[in-house]
Amino acid sequence: MPSYQRLGAVPHKRHTQFRAPDGRLYAEELFGEEGFSGMYSLLYHRFPPTRVSKIARAGAVCQQEWPQEQHRHHHLKTADVAPGGDPITGRRLMFYNADCAISVARPTDAMDYFYRNAMGDELLFVHEGAGALETTFGTLPYSAGDYLVIPRGTTWRAHPSANAAQRLLVVEAFGHQGIVPPRRYRNEYGQLLEHSPYCERDLRPPTELPVHDERGEYHVRVKVNGALMTYTFDFHPLDLVGWDGYLYPYAFSIHDFEPITGRVHQPPPVHQTFEGPNFVVCSFCPRKLDYHPQAVPIPYNHSNIDSDEMIYYVSGDFSSRRGIEVSSITLHPRGIPHGPHPGTVEKALGAERTEELAVMVDTFRPLTLAAEAEPLDDPRYPYSWLD
């Protein structure tokens, strides 16, 4: 789990008087999950966070389904998604179920408002681009290859670097668990174990807490209960003087994931990076391939009997697939097998290394395809295993 962090000024003891230089009390806020039973942090505001001057409905959160007459594999060519919007409005929904929603985005606009997802944690994978998130907890720089883990209820906005094309994969997680390191990588105290493919040093929390005591009119767009609300405040919403605790946004680079390899082909769980409510996230990274003298160093045929497998292709040559482009997404749904394309097994024999880079999301409840996925779909893909 993310370890204890502290940034800025906090009082010696929690729930005690903490005053500004002019004698005013700072406003303490418990920012926590599962009521008072989950992870939390204590936040100290210059202004009470309850001080809202206006509330307006900004719209509904729509999930339009692409009805499926056939149960089949899909290949979505998301490289063709038109750029536009900001990191929120530019999202194009591809899949969803009761546990998660998966979108892609190629944002071009700056955010002139702040955003807070009160429905779920967010995992942003930065395929292309760089910049910084301004968050309640401070500034979090990011660059290509970063996962950005943003706990639900965090107020933030993105500042992309100038002249840097942006491309994002976004996973929203609904339910109490949120997005966390896998349980099997943690000991009873929450510390990442020695055999984990990454450790706490690889998790980058905010390291700068800018001073924001400005007054004016500031808008926070809140996603909650299937709708968008705009909350207006007469002070800058990122007004903390300090915070401490275990719940905060952080970055983790896919390039810091240390692949687990073996003499024969290792199953996808060795690539697991995060877990969410009824889904897992895996990172396929450049690595040494299987080194048994008779190893077949690419995945064997397998049936997703009770899970849907979505893979987003980042870079490199994904040796078991053919005809797959960078930024493509494949969906291999439950109940039907998939595996290496014809010719790829013989071609891979004797290979010692792969440079593939991809992100996989396996869900344990069926994914619904969204309407925005339909024009990106290659209808020939289910037949690509024919010679």
Summary of the structure (lengths in Angstrom):
residues: 387
radius of gyration: 22.1
end to end distance: 46.3
largest distance: 77.6
contacts: 1203
relative contact order: 0.20
helix: 8%
strand: 42%
